[in-house]
Amino acid sequence: MSTTGIELKTRRRGVAETVELLSSMRFAITLLVMIAIAAIIGTIMQQDRAMPDYVNQFGPFWFEVFRKLSLYTVYSAWWFLLILAFLIVSTSLCIARNAPKFIRDMRSWRDSVREESLRNFHHRSEWTAPLDMVPLAQQTASRLVDAGYKTKMVDKAGGVLVAAKKGAGNKFGYIFAHTAIIVILLGGLLDSNLPIRFQQWFMGKTPYAGTGLISAIPPQHRLGLGNPTFRGNTMIPEGQASDTALLQQADGVLVQDLPFTIELRKFIIDFYSTGMPKLFASEVVIRDHETGKAFPATIKVNEPLIYRGIAVYQSSFEDGGSKLKLTGWPMTGTSDKSFSFEGEVGNATELKQGADVYSVEWSGFRPFNVENTSQNNDARAVTKGKSLEEQFAQTLSQHSGSAAKNVGNKDLKNVGPSVQYKLRDKTGQAREYLNYMQPVTLEGHQVFLAGVRNNPSDQFSFLRIPADDDHGLREWMRLRAALADPSLREEAARRYAARALPPGDASGALSTQLQESAAKTLAIFAGDGNQGGYLAVSKFLERIPAAEQEKAATVFMKMLNGAMWELWQAARARAGEQPATPTEAHGRFLQQATNALSDSFFYGAPVFLALDDFKEVKASVLQVTRSPGKKVVYVGCLLLVLGIFSMFYIRERRVWVWVKPAPDGGTHALMAMSTQRKTLDFEREFEDLKTKLPQSA
């Protein structure tokens, strides 16, 4: 034998082994396990989010590892698509190898069986009839036909074989089920990102990472009308229109052109009595680019519009550029003069504070906010066993904690509009703020909530500014400015000393000492350019011997409360206001105002922007999809149902009856019966045939 022949046989054997591996059950099970693991990852890890969110969640190192593994887009990852492709190949080879054998077996009557073989069957029966051989065979075949069998008579040496079969179609179950897997996977690939990736790989399409008008985006970032599948979103403000959808990518967006224009006439939202939304709907007008046809439609949640093979779903809603009117209050310095300010959601407004220039980036406006306003226990009590710094830190966390800490659905209420914005300084650093328009009742008191966070992944911490007698911010802002004014602090200290001492001692050395102590107390709390509030107080008290700290803290807080009252009165007097009456309500206001002043050192903004009025512009977010694979998947599901039904509910049975002349006259019959699965129904059917077939006509 030549070397070439050996190499050819070796190559053929290698190909055969490869085909056998790819079409084997163990290979298919391995692929299915890998798909299951990928599905678990895709379920646990939120998919297709903005990359900075993943950086904040996992850190730079693991973010990069997971990004290289494409775990943020599992279902469109190259390795996941490759697994699906291998599963299609494996299943196709499995069908190619086994389907011909199954079809041949279904067509076969297995009439080559011998009489000796039939005697070895477990289910067999014999009888003798007075009929001749051929009439008995015909009678047997007729009775088997009546029982639902297909029959065939075959002449044998010395006899006649009646071969019968029923339920041979269960072999189609295997073919249908495996074909269904291929069809469903193909449908999934059609609806996946594979067609888009193909355009990126071979047609030069790239995501767009810049900003600007959609109409000005270059062609290399746009997908044409012939794109077979896509899933994107379009945001349309009321009174405006869109004929494109944005497909989010890891490093930008792709613009998908649509064959029609969607114009949003009106966005409708209804609420439950609790303030929770119960209905989103968009009243739109569709204009076909090709025919010029225009027609109105209403798109609701779970009631999409389907036109020209494209489904338009109601996804969510956003702000479409609401016009905002606000009042700015200084949060630093000695001035409490407010100023008017305006903004538009989605744009930025320049803000000048002295020599500093800031950019206010308006990121969101909500006309309603459903919050939990249940009451918590007062957590300001001093906790035993903790240092003074820990106690003040606990107090601080309670005052600037999340407004959503409370639980209890019965306390869900609509607390009114809110505005969200980023304040960016000249270095590019930004903090995000969330301010509620109306005061919210928390723990029995009305407060204005002013949220702040450094990172988008963080929760907002809230500064609680108490509302004054006019349900506004004026008194707290006046007190804040007074605390920053050394001359008003001195006046407040003088007033405190005069009120705290008897009339005869008001001008002596004790009065001077008490005035100096009150002024120092206010100065420590004010910070004078450094960190103030309760944190500054705790650091001051740490310098006192530990045995005397608790007593010193009590004296300090008593003096602080008294001096703050006088500071408030001095500020009102400078503004030409009458002194506040020393009532319980004003006492609670002052305590809350002091707490808010302490928290304000962590607010980190030169101004507080209070929302006064707005003109809401709603925008609807619509999901636009073209999914040709959906119908393919439906066909696959139908095949899968038929396959499972055939395999589990159609039972193949075969009957052979060997008819030959009996030695003592008449005709002898030997019946044997077989099936793939022996069940009680099969046993009953065998007993029924064993009784009916020998009966005389």
Helices and strands as residue ranges (DSSP letters): H 3-22, H 25-44, H 51-68, G 71-76, H 78-107, H 115-118, E 123-129, H 133-146, E 150-156, E 159-166, G 168-170, H 171-190, H 194-202, G 214-216, G 219-221, E 222-223, E 230-237, E 241-249, E 252-271, E 277-288, E 294-300, E 305-307, E 310-319, E 323-330, E 339-344, E 348-353, E 356-366, E 370-372, H 388-399, G 409-411, E 412-414, E 418-424, E 430-436, E 440-442, E 445-453, E 461-466, H 474-483, H 486-500, G 503-505, H 509-526, H 533-541, H 546-574, H 584-600, E 607-615, E 618-626, H 629-649, E 653-661, E 667-675, H 680-692
